[in-house]
Amino acid sequence: MGKISRFLAGTTLGALVGIASALLLAPEKGENLRHTLRSRLDTIQEEARRAAEAQRAALEAELARLRGED
C-alpha cells in the first residue's frame, strides 16, 4: 500500500502545484481559468482513480496467485 499512497500523494501534490502555477501565471480571465483548471483537475482525478483500480486488480491477482487460487 505504500507505493499507492506515495503515488496518490505525488499526483495530488503535482496537481496542486500546477493549479497554483496556473493561477499565478495565466493571462486568462478568471471564469475561463476556473473552467480550465476544473477540467484538468477532473482529468487528473480520473487518471488517478484508474491507476489505483489497475494497481488494486494487479495486487488482488498476485495475492490470488500466491494463495493458489488461480
PDB file of N, CA, C and O in Angstrom, chain B, residues numbered from 101:
ATOM      1  N   MET B 101       0.812  -1.204   0.000  1.00  0.00           N
ATOM      2  CA  MET B 101       0.000   0.000   0.000  1.00  0.00           C
ATOM      3  C   MET B 101       0.853   1.266   0.000  1.00  0.00           C
ATOM      4  O   MET B 101       0.369   2.335  -0.372  1.00  0.00           O
ATOM      5  N   GLY B 102       2.089   1.161   0.403  1.00  0.00           N
ATOM      6  CA  GLY B 102       2.953   2.325   0.464  1.00  0.00           C
ATOM      7  C   GLY B 102       3.172   2.964  -0.898  1.00  0.00           C
ATOM      8  O   GLY B 102       3.207   4.189  -1.015  1.00  0.00           O
ATOM      9  N   LYS B 103       3.318   2.139  -1.925  1.00  0.00           N
ATOM     10  CA  LYS B 103       3.547   2.672  -3.268  1.00  0.00           C
ATOM     11  C   LYS B 103       2.322   3.420  -3.775  1.00  0.00           C
ATOM     12  O   LYS B 103       2.441   4.475  -4.398  1.00  0.00           O
ATOM     13  N   ILE B 104       1.150   2.868  -3.503  1.00  0.00           N
ATOM     14  CA  ILE B 104      -0.079   3.521  -3.949  1.00  0.00           C
ATOM     15  C   ILE B 104      -0.247   4.856  -3.236  1.00  0.00           C
ATOM     16  O   ILE B 104      -0.602   5.858  -3.858  1.00  0.00           O
ATOM     17  N   SER B 105       0.009   4.868  -1.933  1.00  0.00           N
ATOM     18  CA  SER B 105      -0.118   6.102  -1.159  1.00  0.00           C
ATOM     19  C   SER B 105       0.848   7.165  -1.663  1.00  0.00           C
ATOM     20  O   SER B 105       0.487   8.332  -1.807  1.00  0.00           O
ATOM     21  N   ARG B 106       2.075   6.747  -1.928  1.00  0.00           N
ATOM     22  CA  ARG B 106       3.063   7.704  -2.448  1.00  0.00           C
ATOM     23  C   ARG B 106       2.665   8.214  -3.827  1.00  0.00           C
ATOM     24  O   ARG B 106       2.828   9.395  -4.133  1.00  0.00           O
ATOM     25  N   PHE B 107       2.140   7.309  -4.661  1.00  0.00           N
ATOM     26  CA  PHE B 107       1.694   7.722  -5.992  1.00  0.00           C
ATOM     27  C   PHE B 107       0.571   8.746  -5.894  1.00  0.00           C
ATOM     28  O   PHE B 107       0.614   9.784  -6.553  1.00  0.00           O
ATOM     29  N   LEU B 108      -0.426   8.456  -5.078  1.00  0.00           N
ATOM     30  CA  LEU B 108      -1.556   9.381  -4.928  1.00  0.00           C
ATOM     31  C   LEU B 108      -1.119  10.702  -4.307  1.00  0.00           C
ATOM     32  O   LEU B 108      -1.603  11.762  -4.704  1.00  0.00           O
ATOM     33  N   ALA B 109      -0.212  10.649  -3.338  1.00  0.00           N
ATOM     34  CA  ALA B 109       0.296  11.879  -2.727  1.00  0.00           C
ATOM     35  C   ALA B 109       1.061  12.709  -3.766  1.00  0.00           C
ATOM     36  O   ALA B 109       0.917  13.930  -3.824  1.00  0.00           O
ATOM     37  N   GLY B 110       1.863  12.042  -4.570  1.00  0.00           N
ATOM     38  CA  GLY B 110       2.615  12.750  -5.615  1.00  0.00           C
ATOM     39  C   GLY B 110       1.702  13.346  -6.666  1.00  0.00           C
ATOM     40  O   GLY B 110       1.927  14.463  -7.131  1.00  0.00           O
ATOM     41  N   THR B 111       0.670  12.601  -7.043  1.00  0.00           N
ATOM     42  CA  THR B 111      -0.299  13.096  -8.020  1.00  0.00           C
ATOM     43  C   THR B 111      -1.026  14.319  -7.480  1.00  0.00           C
ATOM     44  O   THR B 111      -1.198  15.317  -8.181  1.00  0.00           O
ATOM     45  N   THR B 112      -1.449  14.228  -6.228  1.00  0.00           N
ATOM     46  CA  THR B 112      -2.162  15.349  -5.609  1.00  0.00           C
ATOM     47  C   THR B 112      -1.253  16.569  -5.489  1.00  0.00           C
ATOM     48  O   THR B 112      -1.661  17.684  -5.814  1.00  0.00           O
ATOM     49  N   LEU B 113      -0.033  16.361  -5.028  1.00  0.00           N
ATOM     50  CA  LEU B 113       0.899  17.473  -4.897  1.00  0.00           C
ATOM     51  C   LEU B 113       1.193  18.106  -6.253  1.00  0.00           C
ATOM     52  O   LEU B 113       1.241  19.331  -6.372  1.00  0.00           O
ATOM     53  N   GLY B 114       1.386  17.284  -7.261  1.00  0.00           N
ATOM     54  CA  GLY B 114       1.634  17.811  -8.608  1.00  0.00           C
ATOM     55  C   GLY B 114       0.457  18.618  -9.123  1.00  0.00           C
ATOM     56  O   GLY B 114       0.637  19.660  -9.754  1.00  0.00           O
ATOM     57  N   ALA B 115      -0.753  18.133  -8.853  1.00  0.00           N
ATOM     58  CA  ALA B 115      -1.946  18.864  -9.281  1.00  0.00           C
ATOM     59  C   ALA B 115      -2.034  20.213  -8.568  1.00  0.00           C
ATOM     60  O   ALA B 115      -2.350  21.228  -9.188  1.00  0.00           O
ATOM     61  N   LEU B 116      -1.757  20.219  -7.277  1.00  0.00           N
ATOM     62  CA  LEU B 116      -1.824  21.479  -6.523  1.00  0.00           C
ATOM     63  C   LEU B 116      -0.779  22.479  -6.989  1.00  0.00           C
ATOM     64  O   LEU B 116      -1.066  23.670  -7.106  1.00  0.00           O
ATOM     65  N   VAL B 117       0.418  22.008  -7.253  1.00  0.00           N
ATOM     66  CA  VAL B 117       1.471  22.893  -7.755  1.00  0.00           C
ATOM     67  C   VAL B 117       1.087  23.437  -9.130  1.00  0.00           C
ATOM     68  O   VAL B 117       1.290  24.617  -9.415  1.00  0.00           O
ATOM     69  N   GLY B 118       0.536  22.579  -9.974  1.00  0.00           N
ATOM     70  CA  GLY B 118       0.096  23.022 -11.298  1.00  0.00           C
ATOM     71  C   GLY B 118      -1.016  24.054 -11.225  1.00  0.00           C
ATOM     72  O   GLY B 118      -1.015  25.037 -11.967  1.00  0.00           O
ATOM     73  N   ILE B 119      -1.955  23.828 -10.335  1.00  0.00           N
ATOM     74  CA  ILE B 119      -3.060  24.781 -10.168  1.00  0.00           C
ATOM     75  C   ILE B 119      -2.542  26.118  -9.663  1.00  0.00           C
ATOM     76  O   ILE B 119      -2.931  27.172 -10.168  1.00  0.00           O
ATOM     77  N   ALA B 120      -1.666  26.077  -8.666  1.00  0.00           N
ATOM     78  CA  ALA B 120      -1.115  27.317  -8.123  1.00  0.00           C
ATOM     79  C   ALA B 120      -0.325  28.073  -9.196  1.00  0.00           C
ATOM     80  O   ALA B 120      -0.437  29.294  -9.309  1.00  0.00           O
ATOM     81  N   SER B 121       0.463  27.349  -9.972  1.00  0.00           N
ATOM     82  CA  SER B 121       1.240  27.988 -11.043  1.00  0.00           C
ATOM     83  C   SER B 121       0.315  28.611 -12.079  1.00  0.00           C
ATOM     84  O   SER B 121       0.553  29.729 -12.537  1.00  0.00           O
ATOM     85  N   ALA B 122      -0.725  27.898 -12.443  1.00  0.00           N
ATOM     86  CA  ALA B 122      -1.658  28.417 -13.440  1.00  0.00           C
ATOM     87  C   ALA B 122      -2.355  29.670 -12.928  1.00  0.00           C
ATOM     88  O   ALA B 122      -2.538  30.629 -13.678  1.00  0.00           O
ATOM     89  N   LEU B 123      -2.740  29.669 -11.677  1.00  0.00           N
ATOM     90  CA  LEU B 123      -3.414  30.844 -11.116  1.00  0.00           C
ATOM     91  C   LEU B 123      -2.507  32.069 -11.115  1.00  0.00           C
ATOM     92  O   LEU B 123      -2.951  33.188 -11.372  1.00  0.00           O
ATOM     93  N   LEU B 124      -1.237  31.839 -10.824  1.00  0.00           N
ATOM     94  CA  LEU B 124      -0.305  32.964 -10.728  1.00  0.00           C
ATOM     95  C   LEU B 124       0.202  33.451 -12.084  1.00  0.00           C
ATOM     96  O   LEU B 124       0.536  34.627 -12.227  1.00  0.00           O
ATOM     97  N   LEU B 125       0.264  32.586 -13.058  1.00  0.00           N
ATOM     98  CA  LEU B 125       0.926  32.933 -14.315  1.00  0.00           C
ATOM     99  C   LEU B 125      -0.005  33.052 -15.523  1.00  0.00           C
ATOM    100  O   LEU B 125       0.407  33.562 -16.565  1.00  0.00           O
ATOM    101  N   ALA B 126      -1.221  32.602 -15.404  1.00  0.00           N
ATOM    102  CA  ALA B 126      -2.111  32.571 -16.566  1.00  0.00           C
ATOM    103  C   ALA B 126      -2.670  33.955 -16.890  1.00  0.00           C
ATOM    104  O   ALA B 126      -3.089  34.686 -15.993  1.00  0.00           O
ATOM    105  N   PRO B 127      -2.673  34.311 -18.177  1.00  0.00           N
ATOM    106  CA  PRO B 127      -3.227  35.597 -18.586  1.00  0.00           C
ATOM    107  C   PRO B 127      -4.732  35.527 -18.886  1.00  0.00           C
ATOM    108  O   PRO B 127      -5.298  36.487 -19.410  1.00  0.00           O
ATOM    109  N   GLU B 128      -5.378  34.416 -18.563  1.00  0.00           N
ATOM    110  CA  GLU B 128      -6.799  34.256 -18.871  1.00  0.00           C
ATOM    111  C   GLU B 128      -7.672  34.988 -17.848  1.00  0.00           C
ATOM    112  O   GLU B 128      -7.223  35.345 -16.760  1.00  0.00           O
ATOM    113  N   LYS B 129      -8.920  35.194 -18.232  1.00  0.00           N
ATOM    114  CA  LYS B 129      -9.895  35.742 -17.305  1.00  0.00           C
ATOM    115  C   LYS B 129     -10.224  34.682 -16.264  1.00  0.00           C
ATOM    116  O   LYS B 129     -10.047  33.487 -16.502  1.00  0.00           O
ATOM    117  N   GLY B 130     -10.696  35.123 -15.123  1.00  0.00           N
ATOM    118  CA  GLY B 130     -10.985  34.231 -14.010  1.00  0.00           C
ATOM    119  C   GLY B 130     -11.931  33.099 -14.350  1.00  0.00           C
ATOM    120  O   GLY B 130     -11.668  31.951 -13.993  1.00  0.00           O
ATOM    121  N   GLU B 131     -13.021  33.394 -15.028  1.00  0.00           N
ATOM    122  CA  GLU B 131     -14.013  32.362 -15.354  1.00  0.00           C
ATOM    123  C   GLU B 131     -13.416  31.299 -16.274  1.00  0.00           C
ATOM    124  O   GLU B 131     -13.607  30.103 -16.053  1.00  0.00           O
ATOM    125  N   ASN B 132     -12.693  31.736 -17.303  1.00  0.00           N
ATOM    126  CA  ASN B 132     -12.045  30.793 -18.224  1.00  0.00           C
ATOM    127  C   ASN B 132     -11.012  29.945 -17.505  1.00  0.00           C
ATOM    128  O   ASN B 132     -10.920  28.739 -17.733  1.00  0.00           O
ATOM    129  N   LEU B 133     -10.235  30.578 -16.633  1.00  0.00           N
ATOM    130  CA  LEU B 133      -9.207  29.872 -15.893  1.00  0.00           C
ATOM    131  C   LEU B 133      -9.823  28.828 -14.965  1.00  0.00           C
ATOM    132  O   LEU B 133      -9.332  27.702 -14.892  1.00  0.00           O
ATOM    133  N   ARG B 134     -10.877  29.182 -14.265  1.00  0.00           N
ATOM    134  CA  ARG B 134     -11.541  28.228 -13.372  1.00  0.00           C
ATOM    135  C   ARG B 134     -12.077  27.035 -14.149  1.00  0.00           C
ATOM    136  O   ARG B 134     -11.970  25.895 -13.696  1.00  0.00           O
ATOM    137  N   HIS B 135     -12.647  27.293 -15.305  1.00  0.00           N
ATOM    138  CA  HIS B 135     -13.171  26.198 -16.129  1.00  0.00           C
ATOM    139  C   HIS B 135     -12.033  25.272 -16.576  1.00  0.00           C
ATOM    140  O   HIS B 135     -12.153  24.049 -16.503  1.00  0.00           O
ATOM    141  N   THR B 136     -10.945  25.859 -17.033  1.00  0.00           N
ATOM    142  CA  THR B 136      -9.792  25.074 -17.477  1.00  0.00           C
ATOM    143  C   THR B 136      -9.217  24.249 -16.335  1.00  0.00           C
ATOM    144  O   THR B 136      -8.930  23.064 -16.500  1.00  0.00           O
ATOM    145  N   LEU B 137      -9.050  24.877 -15.180  1.00  0.00           N
ATOM    146  CA  LEU B 137      -8.498  24.175 -14.024  1.00  0.00           C
ATOM    147  C   LEU B 137      -9.419  23.050 -13.563  1.00  0.00           C
ATOM    148  O   LEU B 137      -8.957  21.959 -13.227  1.00  0.00           O
ATOM    149  N   ARG B 138     -10.709  23.318 -13.549  1.00  0.00           N
ATOM    150  CA  ARG B 138     -11.671  22.296 -13.142  1.00  0.00           C
ATOM    151  C   ARG B 138     -11.594  21.099 -14.083  1.00  0.00           C
ATOM    152  O   ARG B 138     -11.629  19.950 -13.643  1.00  0.00           O
ATOM    153  N   SER B 139     -11.490  21.374 -15.373  1.00  0.00           N
ATOM    154  CA  SER B 139     -11.405  20.308 -16.359  1.00  0.00           C
ATOM    155  C   SER B 139     -10.128  19.486 -16.172  1.00  0.00           C
ATOM    156  O   SER B 139     -10.164  18.256 -16.211  1.00  0.00           O
ATOM    157  N   ARG B 140      -9.014  20.164 -15.971  1.00  0.00           N
ATOM    158  CA  ARG B 140      -7.746  19.461 -15.782  1.00  0.00           C
ATOM    159  C   ARG B 140      -7.748  18.655 -14.487  1.00  0.00           C
ATOM    160  O   ARG B 140      -7.240  17.534 -14.452  1.00  0.00           O
ATOM    161  N   LEU B 141      -8.311  19.216 -13.430  1.00  0.00           N
ATOM    162  CA  LEU B 141      -8.379  18.505 -12.163  1.00  0.00           C
ATOM    163  C   LEU B 141      -9.248  17.257 -12.290  1.00  0.00           C
ATOM    164  O   LEU B 141      -8.912  16.207 -11.742  1.00  0.00           O
ATOM    165  N   ASP B 142     -10.350  17.368 -13.003  1.00  0.00           N
ATOM    166  CA  ASP B 142     -11.205  16.203 -13.237  1.00  0.00           C
ATOM    167  C   ASP B 142     -10.445  15.114 -13.987  1.00  0.00           C
ATOM    168  O   ASP B 142     -10.571  13.930 -13.674  1.00  0.00           O
ATOM    169  N   THR B 143      -9.662  15.519 -14.972  1.00  0.00           N
ATOM    170  CA  THR B 143      -8.868  14.565 -15.745  1.00  0.00           C
ATOM    171  C   THR B 143      -7.836  13.876 -14.853  1.00  0.00           C
ATOM    172  O   THR B 143      -7.657  12.661 -14.931  1.00  0.00           O
ATOM    173  N   ILE B 144      -7.164  14.646 -14.013  1.00  0.00           N
ATOM    174  CA  ILE B 144      -6.157  14.086 -13.117  1.00  0.00           C
ATOM    175  C   ILE B 144      -6.802  13.120 -12.130  1.00  0.00           C
ATOM    176  O   ILE B 144      -6.266  12.043 -11.867  1.00  0.00           O
ATOM    177  N   GLN B 145      -7.943  13.502 -11.591  1.00  0.00           N
ATOM    178  CA  GLN B 145      -8.633  12.620 -10.649  1.00  0.00           C
ATOM    179  C   GLN B 145      -9.038  11.314 -11.325  1.00  0.00           C
ATOM    180  O   GLN B 145      -8.909  10.243 -10.731  1.00  0.00           O
ATOM    181  N   GLU B 146      -9.516  11.392 -12.538  1.00  0.00           N
ATOM    182  CA  GLU B 146      -9.925  10.186 -13.264  1.00  0.00           C
ATOM    183  C   GLU B 146      -8.720   9.288 -13.547  1.00  0.00           C
ATOM    184  O   GLU B 146      -8.810   8.068 -13.409  1.00  0.00           O
ATOM    185  N   GLU B 147      -7.600   9.886 -13.939  1.00  0.00           N
ATOM    186  CA  GLU B 147      -6.387   9.100 -14.195  1.00  0.00           C
ATOM    187  C   GLU B 147      -5.897   8.438 -12.918  1.00  0.00           C
ATOM    188  O   GLU B 147      -5.481   7.279 -12.944  1.00  0.00           O
ATOM    189  N   ALA B 148      -5.938   9.150 -11.807  1.00  0.00           N
ATOM    190  CA  ALA B 148      -5.513   8.588 -10.525  1.00  0.00           C
ATOM    191  C   ALA B 148      -6.438   7.446 -10.115  1.00  0.00           C
ATOM    192  O   ALA B 148      -5.975   6.423  -9.609  1.00  0.00           O
ATOM    193  N   ARG B 149      -7.743   7.614 -10.331  1.00  0.00           N
ATOM    194  CA  ARG B 149      -8.697   6.568  -9.993  1.00  0.00           C
ATOM    195  C   ARG B 149      -8.436   5.311 -10.824  1.00  0.00           C
ATOM    196  O   ARG B 149      -8.449   4.198 -10.299  1.00  0.00           O
ATOM    197  N   ARG B 150      -8.199   5.497 -12.116  1.00  0.00           N
ATOM    198  CA  ARG B 150      -7.929   4.353 -12.997  1.00  0.00           C
ATOM    199  C   ARG B 150      -6.633   3.651 -12.603  1.00  0.00           C
ATOM    200  O   ARG B 150      -6.566   2.422 -12.588  1.00  0.00           O
ATOM    201  N   ALA B 151      -5.602   4.438 -12.284  1.00  0.00           N
ATOM    202  CA  ALA B 151      -4.324   3.852 -11.878  1.00  0.00           C
ATOM    203  C   ALA B 151      -4.485   3.066 -10.582  1.00  0.00           C
ATOM    204  O   ALA B 151      -3.924   1.980 -10.440  1.00  0.00           O
ATOM    205  N   ALA B 152      -5.245   3.606  -9.642  1.00  0.00           N
ATOM    206  CA  ALA B 152      -5.474   2.906  -8.375  1.00  0.00           C
ATOM    207  C   ALA B 152      -6.254   1.616  -8.606  1.00  0.00           C
ATOM    208  O   ALA B 152      -5.942   0.590  -8.002  1.00  0.00           O
ATOM    209  N   GLU B 153      -7.260   1.655  -9.469  1.00  0.00           N
ATOM    210  CA  GLU B 153      -8.033   0.452  -9.773  1.00  0.00           C
ATOM    211  C   GLU B 153      -7.161  -0.610 -10.447  1.00  0.00           C
ATOM    212  O   GLU B 153      -7.261  -1.795 -10.128  1.00  0.00           O
ATOM    213  N   ALA B 154      -6.321  -0.189 -11.364  1.00  0.00           N
ATOM    214  CA  ALA B 154      -5.437  -1.135 -12.059  1.00  0.00           C
ATOM    215  C   ALA B 154      -4.448  -1.755 -11.071  1.00  0.00           C
ATOM    216  O   ALA B 154      -4.188  -2.957 -11.121  1.00  0.00           O
ATOM    217  N   GLN B 155      -3.904  -0.938 -10.182  1.00  0.00           N
ATOM    218  CA  GLN B 155      -2.958  -1.442  -9.189  1.00  0.00           C
ATOM    219  C   GLN B 155      -3.649  -2.410  -8.239  1.00  0.00           C
ATOM    220  O   GLN B 155      -3.084  -3.442  -7.875  1.00  0.00           O
ATOM    221  N   ARG B 156      -4.862  -2.078  -7.841  1.00  0.00           N
ATOM    222  CA  ARG B 156      -5.609  -2.962  -6.944  1.00  0.00           C
ATOM    223  C   ARG B 156      -5.880  -4.315  -7.614  1.00  0.00           C
ATOM    224  O   ARG B 156      -5.712  -5.366  -6.995  1.00  0.00           O
ATOM    225  N   ALA B 157      -6.296  -4.277  -8.875  1.00  0.00           N
ATOM    226  CA  ALA B 157      -6.560  -5.513  -9.605  1.00  0.00           C
ATOM    227  C   ALA B 157      -5.291  -6.354  -9.716  1.00  0.00           C
ATOM    228  O   ALA B 157      -5.335  -7.574  -9.554  1.00  0.00           O
ATOM    229  N   ALA B 158      -4.170  -5.709  -9.989  1.00  0.00           N
ATOM    230  CA  ALA B 158      -2.909  -6.429 -10.099  1.00  0.00           C
ATOM    231  C   ALA B 158      -2.516  -7.050  -8.760  1.00  0.00           C
ATOM    232  O   ALA B 158      -2.049  -8.189  -8.711  1.00  0.00           O
ATOM    233  N   LEU B 159      -2.705  -6.303  -7.681  1.00  0.00           N
ATOM    234  CA  LEU B 159      -2.369  -6.815  -6.356  1.00  0.00           C
ATOM    235  C   LEU B 159      -3.289  -7.974  -5.953  1.00  0.00           C
ATOM    236  O   LEU B 159      -2.843  -8.950  -5.351  1.00  0.00           O
ATOM    237  N   GLU B 160      -4.570  -7.853  -6.291  1.00  0.00           N
ATOM    238  CA  GLU B 160      -5.504  -8.935  -5.980  1.00  0.00           C
ATOM    239  C   GLU B 160      -5.176 -10.190  -6.777  1.00  0.00           C
ATOM    240  O   GLU B 160      -5.269 -11.299  -6.250  1.00  0.00           O
ATOM    241  N   ALA B 161      -4.798 -10.028  -8.027  1.00  0.00           N
ATOM    242  CA  ALA B 161      -4.409 -11.170  -8.854  1.00  0.00           C
ATOM    243  C   ALA B 161      -3.143 -11.827  -8.305  1.00  0.00           C
ATOM    244  O   ALA B 161      -3.044 -13.053  -8.263  1.00  0.00           O
ATOM    245  N   GLU B 162      -2.193 -11.022  -7.893  1.00  0.00           N
ATOM    246  CA  GLU B 162      -0.952 -11.557  -7.316  1.00  0.00           C
ATOM    247  C   GLU B 162      -1.251 -12.291  -6.011  1.00  0.00           C
ATOM    248  O   GLU B 162      -0.689 -13.357  -5.764  1.00  0.00           O
ATOM    249  N   LEU B 163      -2.117 -11.744  -5.186  1.00  0.00           N
ATOM    250  CA  LEU B 163      -2.491 -12.390  -3.935  1.00  0.00           C
ATOM    251  C   LEU B 163      -3.178 -13.730  -4.208  1.00  0.00           C
ATOM    252  O   LEU B 163      -2.882 -14.728  -3.552  1.00  0.00           O
ATOM    253  N   ALA B 164      -4.085 -13.747  -5.167  1.00  0.00           N
ATOM    254  CA  ALA B 164      -4.768 -14.985  -5.528  1.00  0.00           C
ATOM    255  C   ALA B 164      -3.762 -16.015  -6.042  1.00  0.00           C
ATOM    256  O   ALA B 164      -3.863 -17.198  -5.718  1.00  0.00           O
ATOM    257  N   ARG B 165      -2.803 -15.572  -6.835  1.00  0.00           N
ATOM    258  CA  ARG B 165      -1.776 -16.473  -7.362  1.00  0.00           C
ATOM    259  C   ARG B 165      -0.941 -17.054  -6.220  1.00  0.00           C
ATOM    260  O   ARG B 165      -0.646 -18.249  -6.208  1.00  0.00           O
ATOM    261  N   LEU B 166      -0.567 -16.216  -5.273  1.00  0.00           N
ATOM    262  CA  LEU B 166       0.233 -16.678  -4.147  1.00  0.00           C
ATOM    263  C   LEU B 166      -0.544 -17.637  -3.242  1.00  0.00           C
ATOM    264  O   LEU B 166       0.036 -18.535  -2.632  1.00  0.00           O
ATOM    265  N   ARG B 167      -1.826 -17.442  -3.166  1.00  0.00           N
ATOM    266  CA  ARG B 167      -2.662 -18.335  -2.357  1.00  0.00           C
ATOM    267  C   ARG B 167      -3.009 -19.621  -3.109  1.00  0.00           C
ATOM    268  O   ARG B 167      -3.529 -20.571  -2.523  1.00  0.00           O
ATOM    269  N   GLY B 168      -2.721 -19.643  -4.394  1.00  0.00           N
ATOM    270  CA  GLY B 168      -3.007 -20.818  -5.205  1.00  0.00           C
ATOM    271  C   GLY B 168      -4.452 -20.873  -5.666  1.00  0.00           C
ATOM    272  O   GLY B 168      -5.003 -21.956  -5.862  1.00  0.00           O
ATOM    273  N   GLU B 169      -5.072 -19.706  -5.843  1.00  0.00           N
ATOM    274  CA  GLU B 169      -6.462 -19.620  -6.243  1.00  0.00           C
ATOM    275  C   GLU B 169      -6.621 -19.352  -7.732  1.00  0.00           C
ATOM    276  O   GLU B 169      -7.621 -18.770  -8.153  1.00  0.00           O
ATOM    277  N   ASP B 170      -5.667 -19.762  -8.517  1.00  0.00           N
ATOM    278  CA  ASP B 170      -5.701 -19.481  -9.963  1.00  0.00           C
ATOM    279  C   ASP B 170      -7.017 -19.860 -10.485  1.00  0.00           C
ATOM    280  O   ASP B 170      -7.274 -19.712 -11.680  1.00  0.00           O
TER     281      ASP B 170
END
